[in-house]
Amino acid sequence: MNATAVIREWVNGETFLYLGRSYRLSLVSDQDGDLKLKEGRFCLSRSLIDQGGETAARKAFEAFYCAKGEKRVRDRVAYFAPKVGVTPSGTAVKDLGYRWASCSKDNLLRFHWKCMMAPSTIIDYMVVHELCHMHQRNHTEAFWNEVDKVMPDYRERKEWLRRHGAGLDL
């Protein structure tokens, strides 16, 4: 069975994932910006919670994951694309609903911001998976052979995502 859904309390000490590691939340009074990761903690503006509640806090985390994700995904796509033998038209990190990632017909790769909660090895798997869709637009044996060429341990990474994916949430 998949990991259970996450139930959040937006209080000091609550933990949030980033690149597979857990960081504790500190509500802070005086900081420029809504959310920062510093000294091993997520520092969230207390006034943001006071004024906007849970919705504002979620938006701050989503914005953080999108901003960090844009650079990480771009870097990892640049690293893996030549290994796969493709050139994507671009990348984006946003909310994709129930999908982790997608590859459009015009080869634009999109990744869910929740991917940034996963360990970097799992993000790499998602990147390779989407790049390989530029060769094979399906999940046939031919597609998995493409993935296997670049990432021989993809099965373990895929299984990790199946097992722990539901736990990557706010």
Secondary structure, 3 states (H helix, E strand, C coil): CCCCCCCCCCCCCCEEEECCEEEEEEEECCCCCCEEEECCEEEEEHHHHHHHHHHHHHHHHHHHHHHHHHHHHHHHHHHHHHHHCCCCCEEEEECCCCCCEEECCCCEEEEEHHHHHCCHHHHHHHHHHHHHCCCCCCCCHHHHHHHHHHCCCHHHHHHHHHHHHHHCCC
